[in-house]
Amino acid sequence: MIAFTMIFPYLNNEKKGFHYCFIAMIIAGIVISFTIAMDIAALGGTMVSRSPFPLLTTMGEVSIHSFHSFIQRLDILACIILVMGGFFKITIYAYATVIGSADLFKIPHKKVALPLATIILILSCVIAENTSEHFKEGLDIVPYYVHIPMQMGIPIIMLCVSLLRKHFSLKKT
C-alpha cells in the first residue's frame, strides 16, 4: 500500500486510482483467502504451516485426469505464478523507490534509476544466500530494524516536526 501511495500522485485521475486500488485489494484478499482455504483442504493445517510454499506443494499433489491425461504437472503453473508475482512486486517496489528518491533528492528519475537498480541487484545477492536465511532475516531482523522505524519511528518524527512548524508559524503571525 505504501508503494502505491508513491505512484498515486502521478496518475491522471487519482480518484479512479484509489477506486481501482480498493477493488484490487478486495480481489487480492478473496484470491488469497481462496488459495489458503484450498491449501488447507488439500494438505491439512499442519502441512500448510510447515511448508514454505504451500501453493507449490498443493499443486504438486493435484492431478487432473482428463482427456488422455492432457493436464499434468500443475506445479510448474504454481512456479510461474510465484515468479510472476515476485516480478511484479519487485518492479512496483523498485519504481516506488526511484520515485521517492528522485523526489527526495530533487533530481530526475532517469538519473536515479540505474544507481538504485545496481544497489538492489548487489543487495539481493549479498543479504541472503539461501531461502532459509532469507526467511530468518525476514522474520527475525526486518520487523525490528525496518518495520518499526519505518512504520512508527519516522511517522512520529514527521508528526513532531509538523507540529513544531505549525506552532512556530503561528507565533510569527
C-alpha positions in Angstrom: 0.0 0.0 0.0 2.8 2.4 0.8 4.5 1.7 -2.5 1.2 2.6 -4.3 0.9 5.9 -2.4 4.2 6.9 -4.1 2.6 6.2 -7.5 -0.8 7.9 -6.9 0.3 11.5 -7.5 1.5 10.5 -11.0 -1.9 9.2 -12.1 -4.1 11.3 -14.4 -7.2 10.6 -12.3 -6.4 10.0 -8.7 -10.0 9.2 -7.7 -10.1 6.3 -10.3 -6.7 5.2 -9.0 -8.0 4.9 -5.4 -11.1 3.2 -6.6 -9.2 0.6 -8.7 -6.7 0.1 -5.8 -9.6 -0.6 -3.4 -11.1 -3.1 -5.8 -7.8 -4.7 -6.4 -7.2 -5.1 -2.6 -10.6 -6.7 -2.2 -10.0 -9.1 -5.1 -6.5 -9.9 -3.8 -7.9 -10.7 -0.4 -10.5 -13.0 -1.9 -7.9 -14.8 -4.0 -5.5 -15.2 -1.1 -8.3 -16.5 1.1 -9.4 -19.0 -1.5 -5.8 -20.1 -2.0 -5.2 -20.6 1.7 -8.6 -22.5 2.0 -7.6 -24.7 -1.0 -4.2 -25.4 0.5 -5.6 -26.3 3.9 -8.3 -28.5 2.3 -5.7 -30.3 0.2 -2.8 -30.6 2.6 -4.1 -30.1 6.1 -3.3 -27.4 8.6 0.0 -28.8 9.9 1.4 -29.4 6.4 0.5 -25.9 5.3 2.1 -24.4 8.4 5.3 -26.3 7.8 5.6 -25.7 4.0 7.5 -22.6 2.9 5.4 -22.5 -0.4 2.1 -24.3 0.3 0.7 -23.4 -3.1 3.5 -25.2 -4.8 3.1 -28.2 -2.6 -0.7 -28.3 -3.2 -0.3 -28.0 -7.0 2.3 -30.8 -6.8 -0.3 -33.1 -5.2 -3.1 -32.2 -7.6 -3.5 -34.3 -10.7 -6.3 -33.9 -13.2 -7.3 -37.0 -15.1 -8.9 -35.8 -18.3 -8.8 -36.5 -22.0 -5.6 -38.6 -22.4 -4.1 -37.0 -19.3 -3.6 -33.8 -21.1 -3.1 -31.7 -18.0 -0.3 -33.0 -15.8 2.4 -31.4 -13.5 0.4 -28.4 -12.3 3.3 -27.5 -10.0 5.0 -25.7 -13.0 1.9 -23.4 -13.2 2.4 -22.6 -9.5 6.1 -21.8 -10.1 5.1 -19.5 -13.0 2.5 -17.8 -10.8 5.1 -17.3 -8.0 7.8 -15.9 -10.3 5.4 -13.5 -12.0 4.0 -12.3 -8.6 7.6 -11.8 -7.4 8.5 -9.9 -10.6 5.6 -7.5 -10.3 6.2 -7.0 -6.6 9.8 -6.2 -7.1 9.0 -3.9 -10.0 6.5 -1.9 -8.1 8.8 -1.6 -5.0 11.7 -0.5 -7.2 9.6 2.0 -9.1 8.3 3.5 -5.8 11.9 3.7 -4.6 13.0 5.5 -7.7 10.2 8.0 -7.5 10.7 8.6 -3.8 14.5 9.0 -4.1 14.1 11.4 -7.1 11.6 13.5 -5.2 13.7 13.4 -2.0 17.0 14.5 -3.7 15.3 16.7 -6.3 17.0 15.0 -9.3 15.4 13.5 -12.4 14.1 9.9 -12.2 16.4 8.8 -15.0 19.5 9.7 -13.1 18.3 7.7 -10.0 17.1 4.5 -11.7 20.5 3.0 -12.6 22.3 3.5 -9.3 19.3 2.2 -7.4 18.9 -0.8 -9.7 22.6 -1.5 -9.1 22.2 -1.3 -5.3 19.1 -3.5 -5.4 21.0 -6.1 -7.5 24.0 -6.1 -5.2 22.0 -6.3 -2.0 19.8 -9.1 -3.4 22.9 -11.2 -3.9 24.6 -10.3 -0.6 21.8 -10.2 2.0 20.6 -13.8 2.0 22.5 -16.8 0.4 19.6 -19.2 0.6 15.8 -19.5 1.3 16.1 -20.4 4.9 18.5 -17.5 5.6 16.1 -15.2 3.7 13.1 -16.4 5.9 15.1 -16.0 9.1 16.1 -12.4 8.2 12.6 -11.6 7.1 11.1 -12.8 10.3 13.7 -12.0 12.9 15.6 -9.0 11.7 13.4 -7.0 9.3 10.5 -6.4 11.7 12.7 -4.8 14.3 15.1 -2.8 12.2 12.9 -1.9 9.2 9.2 -2.2 10.0 9.3 -0.5 13.4 11.4 2.5 12.4 9.6 2.9 9.0 6.0 2.4 10.3 6.3 4.0 13.7 9.6 6.0 14.2 9.6 8.1 11.0 5.9 9.0 11.1 6.2 10.1 14.8 9.2 12.2 13.9 7.4 13.7 10.9 4.3 14.5 13.2 6.6 16.2 15.7 8.3 18.3 13.0 4.9 19.2 11.5 3.5 20.2 14.9 6.7 22.3 15.7 6.5 24.0 12.3 2.8 24.8 12.9 3.5 26.0 16.4 6.3 28.3 15.3 4.5 29.6 12.2 1.5 30.6 14.5 3.9 32.5 16.8 5.3 34.6 13.9 1.9 35.8 12.7 
